[in-house]
């Protein structure tokens, strides 16, 4: 009686499977990434190791093909969605491991920030904000100037290398938040992460965090983001602790790390400095207010946005 392995080999040969496998293996070996990796690591491998590792090489090739044609994180077809493969030699054999891709890393970071900072200020309206939909009034140069400056910032933003941000001020409802949300959406197209935070709510959360014991975590989640957007700064009177140990700590870190910050406010620079000099317990602290402004004024470009109150229409 013929052994089962002999019968199986004969069947595979008759069915043309050996030729098909050979063609697949050759296609894998001709892949640019695979051949490049083998050129770099071939000295640590022999022919048997390469033959035994062809399944890993095929998965490596196919996974990177999926990444090159990335359909987005939600539709990732890789064996481990959101992860990219890496080959490495170990004990003369081809091994493979997976690492999170940039989209997965950004998603994980965003989830972490959302869990730590509940005051993320992104309503459905602002999720769709775009420069194209920004209203421009031919009789109002401030809006055209603000839009042009916002576009320039988005094009040139380089967190870690250039820490210059924007300071957008104007009356209620003129579109300050909409404009910075449009910047955030445009930055996302460039794979630059940003965080838009409604400042008064964030500061209220920080006061609550004292009792929860996670003040440092919340500050870290905000201060390290590539582009931070603090919306409606100066809308409420701050305590000395919020001004000096929370806002001051965030701005000090970002100044040193060259991470741009964008502010919106009803106040201009001088008015905000005057506002910051008063605490919720009364009294006046001009020097401490100046210290905060020294972390805002030199690192932002001030823009005035005028127009009608769009919340009333």
N, C-alpha and C positions, 0 to 999 in steps of 0.2 A: 504493500500500500504506500502510495506517494505521500511524503510528509506534507502537512498543511502549508508550511512556509514556502516550500517549493511550488506547490500548486498556486499559491497566491502570487508569487513572483511571475510565474508563467502567465497567469490571467492578466496581471497588470501590464506585462509586456505586450500581450496580444491586443489589449484594449488601447494601447498607445499612451498609457499613463506615465510611463517612464519618460517618454519624449515631452509630454506636457509638463512634468515636474522639472525637467532640464530647462525648458524654455522659461518657466517661472523663475527658476534659480538664476538664470542668466540675466533676466530682466532686473532682478533685485541687485545683482552684483554690478550692473551697469548704471544703477541709480547714482546720481551725483553725490548725495549725502552718504550713502552706503560706501561707495568706492573711496570717497575722501576719508571716511573713518577708518576703513581697512588700510589705506595708505599710511595713516598715522599710527595705527595699532597693530599692523600685520606682524611685526617682529615678535609679539607676545603670543601669536596664534599659529597653529599649523593648519594644513588642509582639512584634517579631520574635524578640528574645532570649528572651522568655517562651515563645513558641511552640516555639522550637528547644530550650528547656530542659525541655520537658514530660516527657521520659523520666527526667531526673534528679529532677524534682518528684514523679513517680509513685513512683520508687524510694524517695525520701525519705519520702513519705507511708506507703508500705507497710512500710518498715523500722521506722518509729516505731510503727506499729500493732502490729508484732510485739513491740517493746519494751514497749508498754503491756500486752500480754498475756503477758509474759515466761514461757516454759515452763522456764526454767533454762538455765544456760550450755551444758550437754551437748546440749540440744535446740534451741539457737538457730537459727531459720530464716533469719536475715538473710544477704545475699550474702557478708558477711564475719562469720561467727559470732563473737559476743562483742564486736562493734563497733557503735557508733551513728553515724548520718550527721549531717553538718553542711553546710549550704548556704553558699556565699559567692559574691559577685559578683567577676568578674575580667575586665578588658578588655571590659566591657559584656556579658558572657555569664554564665550560671548554671553554677557549678561545684559539685562535691560532694566531700567527703573524709570519712573515717571515723576515729572515735576509740574507744579501748577503753571499754566500759561499766563501771559500778562492779563488777559481778560478775567481769569479765575482769581488772580492776585488782587485785581482791582475790585472784583465782586466781594471777596472776603474782607478786604479793607473797608469797603462801603458798609457791609453788614456789621462790622465791628463798630464803626462810627455811629451807625444808626442805633445800635444797642446802648451806646454810651452817651450819645447826645440826642435826646428825643426832640429837641427844638429845631431840628432841620426844617427850614422854611421853604418847602417846595410844594405848592399846590398844583393842581392839574393845569391851571393857566400857565404857571411858570415853567412846567415841564416842557411846554411847547413853545416857549419864548424863542424868538429868532430876530436877528438884525433886520431881516427883510420885512417883518411885521411891525417894526418900530415906527410910530407915527412921527413924521417930520412936517414942521410948519414952515412954509416959505418965508413967513414974516418973523420967524424966531430962530436966530443963528445959534442959540445955545444948544438946541436939540441936535442940529446937524454937527456941531463941533463935538458934542458928547458922543454921538454915534461914531464919528470918524476916529476919535481917540480910543473908544472901546474896541473898534476894529483893529486899530494899530496895536493895542495891548494884546489882543487875542493872537495876532499874527506873530508877535515878537516875544510872547511869554516864554520864559526859560527858567523855571524854578530851580534854585540851587546855584544858578549862575547870575541871574538878574533879579534882584528883590524889589524892583520898583512896581508899585501898585497904583491904585486910583482912589480918589476921594470925591465922591459924587454927592452934592448937596442941592437942596431945593425944597419947595413946599410940599405939602401932602398931596399924594395922588398924581404926581406929574410923570411917573414912569421910571423912577430910580431903580426899584426892585426888578421891574421887568427887564431893564437894560442889563443889569448884572446877571440875571438869569440867562439872558441871551448869550452873554460872555461865557457862562458856565457850560451851556450846551455846545457852543462852538469849540471850547477847549476840549470837550469830550470827544469831538471828532478828531482831534489831534492826539488823543489818548493821554491828555493831561487831566489829572483828577482835581476836582475842586469841591469845596464844601460851602454851601450857603446857609448861614445861621442867622436866625432872628435874634439879635443881640439881647433885647430885654428879657426874652424867655430863657435864653441860655444863662444869663446872670441869675435869674430866679432859680434855675436848676442847680447852679453852683452852690447857692445858699443851702438848698436841700441836701446836696451831696455831702455837706459837712457831717450831718448825722448818719449818712449811709457809709461814710468812710472811703469814698472813691473819688475824691477831689482830684488827685493826681492823674487818675485814668482819664477823667473827662477833659482835663487841661491838655494832656498828651494827645488825645484824639483830635483836638482842634489845632494845636500849635504845629503839628507835624504835617498837616495836609499840604500838598504842593501849592494850591492857590486857595486862600481863605477869603470868604466874603462875609463881612459883618454888617448885617442890614439893620438900619435904624439905630446907629450908635448915638448915645446921648438922649434917647427918648425918655429915660427916667433917671432920677438921682441915684448915684451909686454910693455904696458904702466905701469906706477907706479900703477895706479888704478886697472888695471886687475890683476897685480901680487899680490898686497897687500890686496885689498878690495874684490876681487872676488875669485881668487885662494886661497889666504890666509884664507879667511873666510870659504870656503868649506873645506879645509884641517883641519883647527882648529876644526870645528864641528865634522868631522869624527874621528879625533884623540880622542876627548873627549868621543864620543859616541861608540868608539871601532867598527867602521865600516870600513872594508877593502877597500883599493883603489889599483887598478892595473894601472900602467903606461906603455906606450910604448914611446920610444924616439930614435933618432939617437945619443943622447949624453949619456955618463955614468954620474954617480953622480957629479964628479968634473967638467966635461964639462957643465952640466946643471947649476950648481951653478954659473959658470963663465958667462954663457949666461944670467941668471936671474939678474945678477948684473948690466946689461946695459939696460936702458930704451929706448923707441923709440925717446926720446927727447935728447939723449946723456947723458953723465955723468956716474958715476959709484957708485953703492950703495951696497957694499959688505955685510954690516950687514943685510940689508933687504933680500938679496939673501940667506944668511945663515939662516935667520929666516924661510924662506920657506923650505929650505932643512932639517931643524930640524923637519919638519912635513912630510917629505918624507923618508929620509934615515933611521931613527930608526924603521919605520913602514912598510918597504918593504924589500924584498930579491932581490938583484940585480942579474940579469941573462943576459949573453951575448948570442945573437943568430947570428951565422954566416951563410954563404952559398951564393949561387948564387942569383942574382936578378931575381926572378921568374916573374916579370912584363915584362921582356924583351924576354920571350919565349912564 
